[in-house]
């Protein structure tokens, strides 16, 4: 049955052992880079260092990672530094994209698709059933190329080392690893990804109850350091003296007290199906032969034959649950949380990719947070796992109007989504976003929707910027309340009622100023009339005194003459009458004088009456002018219209333009 290799980067159960974690990562990355023909040194290769850090970063966060996600993070890593250098300085973005394209070639290969299907690469479930019974797991790599075999074998060995380190020490045999034809996996000079885990197993596996059996027909192609760690040797007939010399070197390193010459003679004298056995603790080697067995020499089985043979048992191959009992000599079952399934590798449609499509150099890339309050307004879906490209822009606007004495700066934020081959800036949607809505690091396990927009071209972004600027210049206006009569204009954000109150207050002040100008006009007239009235009052008082005095003199004169004539001794009638007639004439003249004074008084009083009337008329005229002025300015104060302030192209500047990936349903 198939084995899921792509989804094998589940988080180890124990991250405290940095050496084990590092070895597992190193084996995976070395094998992976070998698949794309990159001979990577773990200490000096930028590719190896970057991929290792990405896996380690994900594991430290407690997140499993698959190959698709790993390739996607190559272009947009969730880390900013590697060592003491900034990421872009250590591994420029263009070089990372080249690496991602190579790795993406694996994902795009139809033959590689099978690597993500089948049972998970979980050592516990491969060696033990769900009820804790041991079983045998055979992994065949005969159908793979040399680099592919190295990759798969290094993964299996790294997982085995991790599983081994999680066990307690024991003197009993807990499990066994058997590798046939180990030549090529453990060479004496080169360092393929399989060599390090095999060397580690040869040195430490027995302490954890894990036996290791290696088989080869070419001992000369095996590192003698590994041979020297073998406790039990079974040596058959060797074809060349070089093979024998290599075995003797390894055996002498393992046990210095062995008689190498005798061992060499024994090996040279072996017959068919005879083997020399050398065991730890036994100074002298032994010779044994195999039982008689019938063999049809069928050779390796094909993949179809393996599928046919395994069909009845495939249904029984399930990962052991965490709570399943295990025998005393077997390790506890692994946690389900650390066991990936084929579901970890998302199924992609023809218009989807696990690697972010290329974006023009220097163009910022962000991921819209699912908690962004405006996500639904632009067509996004907080539950979506598919991300599609959008343009998020921040624009600085300047509204400039000389007659309104206005220079107002504003900020406009908007999203253009979805993107097509032709950009239509009229579909732009204004939003209110802040930097928290645009995440730098991508979410886990997302897929990217392919877009027809040429986001990889710098000319595309230049055109988008021009289109946005033209669209805003045509459509955006700042509406302000205005009073042309008073030459008053509202301020941005000013309440309409407050502006009207300001206009009425200004109109009232203007009315007061115009009324104040009437003072000069009416003050002269009023002062002249007051002076005339005062003079008239004085004249009336004078005439009244004169008239009153003449009336008194006339009465006294008449009375005195009669009494004087009567008392003066004039006894004759004629004399008395004559005197009376003379006095009567004098009195008549005096009465005439009195009547003239009264007429002058009346004339003066009439004149004063006319002056008073003139004052009253002046007051009425002033009152009418005041009412007219007040009405005029109040009408101006209430005559409020709207001033529309537009934009010029030079007033619109795009300050931020990013490629943002938006989650959709």
C-alpha positions as CSV (number, residue, x, y, z in Angstrom):
1,X,0.0,0.0,0.0
2,X,1.0,3.6,-0.6
3,X,2.9,5.6,2.1
4,X,2.3,9.3,2.7
5,X,5.7,10.9,2.5
6,X,4.7,14.5,1.7
7,X,2.7,14.8,4.9
8,X,5.3,13.3,7.2
9,X,6.4,16.5,9.0
10,X,4.2,16.1,12.0
11,X,5.4,17.7,15.3
12,X,7.6,15.3,17.3
13,X,6.2,14.3,20.6
14,X,9.3,15.5,22.4
15,X,10.9,18.8,21.3
16,X,13.2,19.0,24.2
17,X,15.9,16.9,22.6
18,X,17.3,19.4,20.1
19,X,19.7,16.8,18.7
20,X,17.0,14.4,17.7
21,X,14.8,17.2,16.3
22,X,17.7,18.6,14.4
23,X,18.6,15.2,12.9
24,X,15.1,14.5,11.7
25,X,14.9,18.0,10.1
26,X,18.3,17.6,8.5
27,X,17.5,14.2,7.0
28,X,14.2,15.5,5.5
29,X,15.7,18.6,4.1
30,X,18.8,16.9,2.7
31,X,16.7,14.3,1.0
32,X,14.2,16.9,-0.3
33,X,16.9,19.1,-1.8
34,X,18.5,16.0,-3.3
35,X,15.3,15.4,-5.3
36,X,15.8,18.8,-7.0
37,X,19.5,18.2,-7.6
38,X,20.8,20.5,-4.9
39,X,23.8,19.1,-3.0
40,X,23.2,21.0,0.2
41,X,25.6,21.2,3.1
42,X,23.6,21.6,6.4
43,X,26.1,24.2,7.6
44,X,26.7,26.3,4.6
45,X,23.8,25.9,2.1
46,X,21.3,28.7,2.2
47,X,18.6,26.4,0.9
48,X,19.2,23.9,3.6
49,X,19.4,26.5,6.4
50,X,16.2,28.2,5.2
51,X,14.1,25.0,4.9
52,X,15.4,23.7,8.3
53,X,14.5,27.0,10.0
54,X,11.0,27.0,8.5
55,X,10.3,23.4,9.7
56,X,11.8,24.2,13.2
57,X,9.8,27.4,13.5
58,X,6.6,25.5,12.7
59,X,7.3,22.7,15.1
60,X,8.2,25.2,17.9
61,X,4.8,26.7,17.4
62,X,3.2,23.3,17.7
63,X,2.1,23.2,14.1
64,X,2.5,20.3,11.7
65,X,3.7,21.2,8.3
66,X,3.4,19.5,4.9
67,X,5.5,20.0,1.8
68,X,3.0,22.3,0.1
69,X,3.0,24.7,3.0
70,X,6.7,24.5,3.3
71,X,7.2,25.5,-0.4
72,X,4.7,28.3,0.1
73,X,6.7,29.6,3.1
74,X,9.9,29.7,1.0
75,X,8.6,32.9,-0.8
76,X,7.0,34.5,2.2
77,X,8.8,33.1,5.3
78,X,7.2,33.7,8.8
79,X,10.7,34.6,10.1
80,X,12.6,37.8,9.6
81,X,16.2,36.8,10.4
82,X,18.5,33.9,9.9
83,X,21.3,34.1,12.3
84,X,22.4,37.8,12.7
85,X,21.4,38.8,9.2
86,X,18.0,40.0,7.9
87,X,16.3,37.3,5.8
88,X,16.4,39.2,2.5
89,X,20.1,40.0,3.0
90,X,21.0,36.3,3.7
91,X,18.6,34.9,1.1
92,X,17.2,37.5,-1.4
93,X,13.6,37.2,-2.4
94,X,14.4,36.4,-6.1
95,X,16.7,33.5,-5.1
96,X,14.0,32.2,-2.7
97,X,11.5,32.3,-5.6
98,X,13.9,30.3,-7.7
99,X,14.1,27.7,-5.0
100,X,10.4,27.6,-4.6
101,X,10.0,27.1,-8.3
102,X,12.3,24.1,-8.2
103,X,10.4,22.5,-5.2
104,X,7.1,23.4,-6.9
105,X,8.3,21.2,-9.8
106,X,8.0,18.2,-7.5
107,X,4.4,19.1,-6.5
108,X,3.5,19.7,-10.1
109,X,4.8,16.3,-11.2
110,X,2.0,13.8,-11.7
111,X,4.2,11.0,-10.4
112,X,4.9,12.9,-7.2
113,X,1.2,13.1,-6.4
114,X,1.2,9.6,-5.1
115,X,3.7,10.6,-2.4
116,X,0.9,12.4,-0.6
117,X,-1.5,9.5,-0.6
118,X,-1.7,6.4,1.6
119,X,-1.0,5.6,5.2
120,X,1.0,8.1,7.3
121,X,4.6,7.6,8.0
122,X,4.2,6.7,11.6
123,X,6.6,4.2,13.1
124,X,4.4,3.3,16.0
125,X,1.4,2.3,13.8
126,X,3.8,0.5,11.3
127,X,5.3,-1.8,14.0
128,X,2.2,-2.3,16.3
129,X,-1.4,-2.8,15.7
130,X,-4.1,-0.8,17.3
131,X,-4.4,-3.4,20.1
132,X,-0.6,-3.3,20.8
133,X,0.5,-6.5,18.9
134,X,3.8,-6.3,17.0
135,X,3.8,-6.6,13.3
136,X,6.1,-6.4,10.3
137,X,6.2,-3.5,7.9
138,X,8.0,-3.9,4.6
139,X,9.0,-0.7,2.7
140,X,10.0,-1.2,-0.9
141,X,11.8,1.5,-2.9
142,X,12.7,-0.6,-5.9
143,X,10.5,1.5,-8.2
144,X,12.2,4.8,-7.2
145,X,15.2,6.6,-8.6
146,X,18.4,6.8,-6.6
147,X,17.7,10.3,-5.3
148,X,14.1,9.3,-4.5
149,X,15.3,6.2,-2.6
150,X,17.7,8.4,-0.6
151,X,14.9,10.8,0.3
152,X,12.4,8.2,1.4
153,X,14.9,6.0,3.2
154,X,16.3,9.1,5.1
155,X,12.7,10.0,6.2
156,X,12.0,6.5,7.4
157,X,15.3,6.4,9.3
158,X,14.8,9.8,10.8
159,X,11.3,8.9,12.1
160,X,12.7,5.7,13.5
161,X,15.4,7.6,15.4
162,X,12.8,9.9,16.8
163,X,10.6,7.0,17.8
164,X,13.6,5.3,19.4
165,X,14.6,8.3,21.5
166,X,11.1,8.4,22.9
167,X,11.5,4.9,24.4
168,X,13.0,3.9,27.7
169,X,16.2,1.9,27.9
170,X,15.9,-1.9,28.0
171,X,18.0,-5.0,27.6
172,X,15.2,-6.8,25.7
173,X,14.7,-6.7,22.0
174,X,11.8,-4.3,21.3
175,X,11.9,-4.0,17.5
176,X,14.2,-4.7,14.6
177,X,15.3,-2.7,11.5
178,X,16.5,-4.7,8.5
179,X,18.0,-3.1,5.5
180,X,18.8,-5.1,2.4
181,X,21.4,-3.9,0.0
182,X,22.7,-1.2,2.3
183,X,25.4,-0.3,-0.2
184,X,24.9,3.3,-1.3
185,X,23.2,4.3,1.9
186,X,26.3,4.1,4.0
187,X,29.3,4.9,1.8
188,X,32.8,5.3,3.2
189,X,33.4,8.8,1.8
190,X,30.2,10.6,0.7
191,X,27.6,11.8,3.2
192,X,24.1,11.0,1.8
193,X,21.1,11.9,4.0
194,X,20.8,8.2,5.1
195,X,24.3,7.9,6.4
196,X,23.9,9.9,9.6
197,X,20.8,8.1,10.9
198,X,22.3,4.7,10.1
199,X,25.5,5.6,12.0
200,X,23.4,6.8,14.9
201,X,21.4,3.6,15.0
202,X,24.5,1.4,14.9
203,X,25.9,3.2,17.9
204,X,22.8,3.7,20.1
205,X,19.9,1.6,19.0
206,X,20.7,-1.5,21.1
207,X,20.4,0.6,24.3
208,X,16.7,1.2,23.4
209,X,16.0,-2.4,22.5
210,X,16.1,-1.7,18.7
211,X,18.1,-4.2,16.7
212,X,19.7,-3.2,13.4
213,X,20.5,-5.7,10.7
214,X,22.4,-4.5,7.6
215,X,23.0,-6.7,4.5
216,X,25.3,-6.1,1.5
217,X,27.2,-8.0,-1.1
218,X,29.8,-5.2,-1.4
219,X,31.5,-4.6,2.0
220,X,34.0,-2.3,0.3
221,X,31.2,0.2,-0.3
222,X,30.4,0.4,3.4
223,X,31.9,2.8,5.9
224,X,34.2,0.8,8.2
225,X,33.2,3.0,11.2
226,X,29.7,1.6,10.9
227,X,31.0,-1.9,10.6
228,X,33.1,-1.5,13.7
229,X,29.9,-0.9,15.7
230,X,28.3,-4.2,14.7
231,X,28.2,-6.7,17.5
232,X,27.3,-9.7,15.4
233,X,28.9,-10.5,12.1
234,X,27.7,-13.1,9.5
235,X,30.1,-13.3,6.6
236,X,29.8,-15.4,3.6
237,X,32.0,-15.9,0.6
238,X,33.5,-12.7,-0.7
239,X,34.2,-12.0,-4.3
240,X,37.3,-9.8,-3.9
241,X,40.2,-9.3,-1.6
242,X,39.2,-5.7,-1.1
243,X,35.9,-6.8,0.4
244,X,37.7,-9.1,2.8
245,X,40.2,-6.4,3.7
246,X,37.4,-3.9,4.5
247,X,35.7,-6.4,6.8
248,X,38.9,-7.3,8.6
249,X,39.6,-3.6,9.2
250,X,36.2,-3.1,10.7
251,X,36.5,-6.2,12.8
252,X,39.9,-5.2,14.1
253,X,38.5,-1.9,15.1
254,X,35.6,-3.5,16.9
255,X,37.7,-6.1,18.8
256,X,41.4,-5.7,19.0
257,X,42.0,-9.2,20.4
258,X,40.6,-11.0,17.4
259,X,43.1,-13.0,15.4
260,X,42.7,-11.3,12.1
261,X,44.8,-13.7,10.2
262,X,42.8,-16.7,11.4
263,X,39.6,-14.9,10.6
264,X,40.9,-14.1,7.1
265,X,41.8,-17.7,6.5
266,X,38.4,-18.9,7.7
267,X,36.6,-16.4,5.3
268,X,38.7,-17.6,2.4
269,X,37.9,-21.2,3.1
270,X,34.1,-20.8,3.2
271,X,32.0,-22.9,0.9
272,X,28.6,-22.3,-0.7
273,X,25.9,-21.4,1.8
274,X,28.5,-21.3,4.6
275,X,29.0,-18.3,6.8
276,X,31.4,-17.3,9.5
277,X,29.7,-16.0,12.7
278,X,31.5,-13.6,14.9
279,X,29.6,-12.6,18.1
280,X,30.4,-10.1,20.8
281,X,32.0,-11.7,23.8
282,X,33.3,-14.7,21.7
283,X,36.9,-14.6,20.8
284,X,36.8,-17.3,18.2
285,X,34.6,-17.1,15.2
286,X,32.3,-20.0,14.3
287,X,31.2,-21.4,11.0
288,X,27.7,-22.4,10.2
289,X,25.6,-23.3,7.2
290,X,22.0,-22.6,6.2
291,X,19.2,-25.1,6.2
292,X,18.2,-26.6,2.9
293,X,15.5,-24.4,1.3
294,X,13.7,-24.3,-2.0
295,X,13.8,-21.0,-3.8
296,X,12.3,-20.2,-7.1
297,X,14.4,-17.1,-7.4
298,X,11.3,-15.2,-8.3
299,X,13.0,-11.8,-7.8
300,X,11.5,-8.5,-6.6
301,X,7.7,-8.2,-6.7
302,X,6.1,-5.5,-8.9
303,X,4.0,-2.8,-7.5
304,X,0.8,-4.3,-8.8
305,X,1.7,-7.7,-7.3
306,X,2.3,-5.9,-3.9
307,X,-1.1,-4.2,-4.2
308,X,-2.8,-7.6,-4.9
309,X,-1.0,-9.3,-2.0
310,X,-1.8,-6.5,0.5
311,X,-5.4,-5.9,-0.5
312,X,-6.9,-8.2,2.2
313,X,-4.9,-6.5,5.0
314,X,-5.0,-2.8,3.9
315,X,-8.2,-2.2,5.9
316,X,-6.4,-3.3,9.1
317,X,-3.6,-0.8,8.7
318,X,-4.7,2.1,10.9
319,X,-2.6,4.3,13.3
320,X,-2.6,3.1,16.9
321,X,-4.7,5.4,19.1
322,X,-3.1,7.1,22.1
323,X,-5.1,5.1,24.6
324,X,-4.3,1.7,23.0
325,X,-2.6,-0.7,25.4
326,X,1.0,-1.7,24.5
327,X,3.1,-4.6,25.7
328,X,5.8,-3.9,28.3
329,X,8.5,-4.1,25.7
330,X,6.8,-1.8,23.2
331,X,6.5,2.0,23.4
332,X,3.3,3.8,24.2
333,X,1.2,4.6,21.1
334,X,1.8,8.0,19.6
335,X,-0.7,10.8,20.1
336,X,-3.3,11.3,17.3
337,X,-2.4,14.9,17.2
338,X,1.1,14.1,16.0
339,X,-0.1,11.8,13.3
340,X,-0.9,13.4,10.0
341,X,-3.4,12.0,7.6
342,X,-3.8,12.4,3.9
343,X,-6.3,15.1,4.7
344,X,-3.4,17.3,5.8
345,X,-2.6,17.7,2.1
346,X,-5.3,19.8,0.6
347,X,-6.9,18.7,-2.6
348,X,-6.3,21.4,-5.2
349,X,-8.4,22.3,-8.2
350,X,-6.9,23.4,-11.5
351,X,-7.1,27.1,-10.5
352,X,-5.5,26.6,-7.1
353,X,-1.9,26.3,-5.9
354,X,-0.3,25.7,-2.5
355,X,2.5,28.2,-3.4
356,X,1.8,31.9,-3.5
357,X,1.8,33.1,-7.2
358,X,4.7,35.4,-8.0
359,X,4.3,39.0,-7.1
360,X,6.4,41.8,-8.6
361,X,9.7,42.5,-6.9
362,X,9.4,45.1,-4.1
363,X,5.6,44.9,-3.9
364,X,4.5,44.4,-0.3
365,X,2.5,41.2,0.2
366,X,0.0,40.9,3.1
367,X,-2.8,38.5,4.2
368,X,-6.1,40.0,5.3
369,X,-7.0,38.9,8.8
370,X,-10.3,37.0,9.1
371,X,-11.2,39.4,11.9
372,X,-11.0,42.5,9.6
373,X,-14.4,44.3,10.1
374,X,-14.6,45.2,6.4
375,X,-13.9,41.7,5.1
376,X,-17.5,40.9,4.1
377,X,-17.9,44.3,2.5
378,X,-15.4,43.5,-0.2
379,X,-16.5,39.9,-0.9
380,X,-14.3,37.9,1.6
381,X,-15.3,35.1,3.9
382,X,-13.8,34.6,7.3
383,X,-14.3,30.8,7.0
384,X,-12.6,30.6,3.7
385,X,-9.3,28.6,3.2
386,X,-8.8,29.7,-0.4
387,X,-7.1,33.1,-0.7
388,X,-7.4,35.3,-3.8
389,X,-5.4,38.4,-4.7
390,X,-6.6,41.9,-4.1
391,X,-5.2,45.4,-4.2
392,X,-5.3,47.3,-1.0
393,X,-4.5,51.0,-1.3
394,X,-4.0,54.0,1.0
395,X,-4.2,57.4,-0.7
396,X,-3.4,60.9,0.5
397,X,-5.9,63.5,-0.7
398,X,-5.5,67.3,-0.6
399,X,-8.6,69.5,-1.1
400,X,-7.5,73.0,-2.1
401,X,-10.0,75.9,-2.6
402,X,-8.7,79.5,-2.7
403,X,-12.0,81.4,-2.3
404,X,-12.9,79.2,0.7
405,X,-9.4,79.7,2.2
406,X,-9.3,75.8,2.4
407,X,-6.4,73.4,2.4
408,X,-7.6,70.1,3.8
409,X,-5.7,66.9,3.8
410,X,-7.5,63.6,4.0
411,X,-6.8,59.9,3.8
412,X,-8.6,57.4,1.6
413,X,-8.4,53.6,2.1
414,X,-9.9,51.2,-0.3
415,X,-9.8,47.6,-1.7
416,X,-10.0,46.6,-5.3
417,X,-11.3,43.0,-5.5
418,X,-11.6,40.7,-7.4
419,X,-8.8,41.2,-9.9
420,X,-9.2,40.3,-13.5
421,X,-7.0,40.6,-16.6
422,X,-8.4,44.1,-17.1
423,X,-8.6,46.3,-14.0
424,X,-11.7,48.4,-13.5
425,X,-11.0,51.0,-10.8
426,X,-14.7,51.9,-10.6
427,X,-15.3,48.8,-8.6
428,X,-13.0,50.1,-5.8
429,X,-14.6,49.8,-2.3
430,X,-13.7,52.3,0.4
431,X,-12.9,50.7,3.7
432,X,-11.4,51.8,7.0
433,X,-8.4,49.6,7.7
434,X,-5.4,49.7,9.9
435,X,-2.2,47.7,9.8
436,X,-3.5,45.1,12.1
437,X,-6.0,44.0,9.4
438,X,-3.1,43.1,7.1
439,X,-0.9,40.3,8.4
440,X,2.7,39.8,7.3
441,X,2.7,36.0,7.9
442,X,0.4,33.7,6.0
443,X,-2.2,31.6,7.8
444,X,-1.6,27.8,8.1
445,X,-2.6,25.4,5.3
446,X,-4.0,27.8,2.8
447,X,-4.4,27.5,-0.9
448,X,-4.0,30.4,-3.4
449,X,-6.4,31.0,-6.2
450,X,-4.7,31.7,-9.5
451,X,-5.5,35.1,-11.0
452,X,-5.6,36.5,-14.5
453,X,-4.2,39.7,-13.2
454,X,-0.5,40.3,-14.1
455,X,0.5,40.7,-10.5
456,X,4.1,39.6,-11.2
457,X,4.6,42.6,-13.5
458,X,5.7,46.0,-12.2
459,X,3.8,47.6,-15.1
460,X,0.5,46.1,-13.7
461,X,1.0,47.9,-10.4
462,X,1.9,51.1,-12.1
463,X,-1.2,51.0,-14.1
464,X,-3.3,50.2,-11.0
465,X,-1.9,53.2,-9.3
466,X,-2.8,55.5,-12.2
467,X,-6.3,54.0,-12.5
468,X,-7.0,54.6,-8.8
469,X,-5.7,58.1,-9.0
470,X,-7.8,58.9,-12.1
471,X,-10.9,57.3,-10.5
472,X,-10.6,59.3,-7.3
473,X,-10.0,62.5,-9.2
474,X,-13.2,62.0,-11.2
475,X,-15.5,60.8,-8.4
476,X,-14.4,62.3,-5.1
477,X,-15.6,65.7,-4.0
478,X,-15.6,67.4,-0.6
479,X,-19.1,68.9,0.0
480,X,-19.0,72.0,2.2
481,X,-21.9,74.3,3.4
482,X,-21.4,77.7,2.0
483,X,-22.9,81.2,2.3
484,X,-21.8,83.3,-0.7
485,X,-23.5,86.5,0.5
486,X,-21.5,86.4,3.8
487,X,-18.4,84.8,2.1
488,X,-18.5,82.1,4.7
489,X,-17.6,78.4,4.1
490,X,-17.9,75.4,6.3
491,X,-15.0,73.4,7.5
492,X,-14.7,69.6,6.8
493,X,-16.7,67.8,9.4
494,X,-18.5,70.9,10.6
495,X,-22.2,70.2,11.6
496,X,-24.8,72.0,9.4
497,X,-26.6,73.4,12.4
498,X,-23.4,74.8,13.8
499,X,-22.5,76.4,10.4
500,X,-26.0,78.0,10.2
501,X,-25.6,79.4,13.7
502,X,-22.2,80.8,12.7
503,X,-23.8,82.4,9.6
504,X,-26.6,84.0,11.7
505,X,-24.2,85.3,14.2
506,X,-22.1,86.8,11.4
507,X,-25.2,88.3,9.8
508,X,-26.2,89.8,13.2
509,X,-22.8,91.3,13.6
510,X,-23.0,92.8,10.1
511,X,-26.4,94.3,10.8
512,X,-25.1,95.9,14.0
513,X,-22.2,97.4,12.1
514,X,-24.5,98.9,9.5
515,X,-26.9,100.2,12.1
516,X,-24.0,101.8,13.9
517,X,-23.3,103.8,10.7
518,X,-26.7,105.4,10.9
519,X,-25.6,107.3,14.1
520,X,-23.7,109.9,12.1
521,X,-26.6,110.3,9.7
522,X,-29.3,110.8,12.3
523,X,-27.2,112.4,15.1
524,X,-26.8,115.7,13.3
525,X,-30.5,115.9,12.6
526,X,-31.4,114.9,16.1
527,X,-29.0,117.4,17.6
528,X,-30.3,120.3,15.4
529,X,-33.9,119.4,16.4
530,X,-33.0,119.2,20.1
531,X,-31.3,122.6,19.9
532,X,-34.3,124.2,18.2
533,X,-36.7,122.6,20.7
534,X,-34.6,123.9,23.6
535,X,-34.6,127.4,22.1
536,X,-38.3,127.2,21.4
537,X,-38.9,126.1,25.0
538,X,-36.8,129.1,26.2
539,X,-38.8,131.5,23.9
540,X,-42.1,130.0,25.1
541,X,-41.1,130.5,28.7
542,X,-40.0,134.0,28.0
543,X,-43.3,134.8,26.1
544,X,-45.3,133.2,28.8
545,X,-43.6,135.5,31.4
546,X,-44.1,138.6,29.3
547,X,-47.8,137.8,28.6
548,X,-48.5,137.1,32.2
549,X,-46.8,140.4,33.3
550,X,-48.8,142.5,30.8
551,X,-52.1,141.0,31.9
552,X,-51.4,141.8,35.5
553,X,-50.4,145.4,34.7
554,X,-53.6,145.9,32.7
555,X,-55.8,144.7,35.5
556,X,-54.0,146.8,38.1
557,X,-54.0,149.8,35.9
558,X,-57.8,149.6,35.4
559,X,-58.6,149.0,38.9
560,X,-56.3,151.8,40.2
561,X,-57.8,154.3,37.8
562,X,-61.3,153.8,39.0
563,X,-60.4,153.7,42.6
564,X,-58.0,156.5,42.2
565,X,-60.6,158.6,40.5
566,X,-63.1,157.7,43.1
567,X,-60.8,158.2,46.0
568,X,-58.9,161.1,44.6
569,X,-61.7,163.5,45.3
570,X,-63.2,163.9,41.8
571,X,-66.7,164.4,42.7
572,X,-68.0,165.7,39.4
573,X,-69.6,163.1,37.1
574,X,-68.1,164.8,34.2
575,X,-64.7,164.9,35.6
576,X,-65.1,161.4,36.9
577,X,-66.5,160.1,33.6
578,X,-63.9,162.1,31.7
579,X,-61.2,160.6,33.8
580,X,-62.8,157.2,33.4
581,X,-63.0,157.5,29.6
582,X,-59.3,158.6,29.5
583,X,-58.3,155.7,31.6
584,X,-60.5,153.4,29.6
585,X,-58.6,154.3,26.4
586,X,-55.3,153.6,28.1
587,X,-56.5,150.3,29.3
588,X,-57.7,149.3,25.8
589,X,-54.3,150.1,24.4
590,X,-52.8,147.9,27.1
591,X,-55.2,145.0,26.3
592,X,-54.0,145.2,22.6
593,X,-50.5,144.7,23.6
594,X,-51.4,141.7,25.7
595,X,-53.2,140.0,22.8
596,X,-50.1,140.4,20.6
597,X,-47.9,138.7,23.2
598,X,-50.4,135.8,23.4
599,X,-50.2,135.4,19.7
600,X,-46.4,135.3,19.7
601,X,-46.6,132.7,22.5
602,X,-49.0,130.6,20.5
603,X,-46.8,130.9,17.5
604,X,-43.8,129.8,19.5
605,X,-45.8,126.8,20.9
606,X,-46.9,125.8,17.4
607,X,-43.3,126.0,16.2
608,X,-42.3,123.7,19.1
609,X,-45.1,121.3,18.2
610,X,-43.7,121.1,14.7
611,X,-40.2,120.4,16.0
612,X,-41.5,117.7,18.3
613,X,-43.3,116.1,15.3
614,X,-40.1,116.3,13.3
615,X,-38.4,114.3,16.1
616,X,-41.2,111.7,16.0
617,X,-41.0,111.4,12.2
618,X,-37.2,111.0,12.5
619,X,-37.6,108.2,15.1
620,X,-40.1,106.4,12.8
621,X,-37.7,106.8,9.8
622,X,-34.8,105.4,11.9
623,X,-36.9,102.5,13.1
624,X,-37.9,101.5,9.6
625,X,-34.3,101.6,8.4
626,X,-33.2,99.4,11.3
627,X,-35.9,96.9,10.5
628,X,-35.0,96.9,6.9
629,X,-31.2,96.4,7.7
630,X,-32.0,93.5,10.1
631,X,-34.3,91.8,7.6
632,X,-31.7,92.1,4.9
633,X,-28.8,90.5,6.9
634,X,-31.0,87.8,8.4
635,X,-32.0,86.8,4.9
636,X,-28.4,86.6,3.9
637,X,-27.5,84.6,7.0
638,X,-30.1,82.0,6.1
639,X,-29.1,81.7,2.4
640,X,-26.9,78.6,2.8
641,X,-25.9,76.5,-0.3
642,X,-23.3,73.7,-0.9
643,X,-19.8,74.2,-2.3
644,X,-18.3,71.1,-4.0
645,X,-14.5,71.0,-3.8
646,X,-13.0,68.6,-6.4
647,X,-9.5,67.1,-6.7
648,X,-6.8,67.6,-9.2
649,X,-4.4,64.7,-10.2
650,X,-1.6,66.5,-8.3
651,X,-3.8,66.4,-5.2
652,X,-4.0,62.6,-5.2
653,X,-1.0,60.5,-4.1
654,X,-1.0,56.7,-3.5
655,X,1.1,56.2,-0.4
656,X,0.5,52.5,0.0
657,X,-0.3,49.8,-2.6
658,X,0.0,46.2,-1.5
659,X,-1.0,42.8,-2.9
660,X,-3.3,41.4,-0.2
661,X,-4.6,37.9,-0.2
662,X,-8.3,37.7,0.9
663,X,-10.0,34.6,2.2
664,X,-13.0,33.6,0.2
665,X,-15.6,30.8,0.5
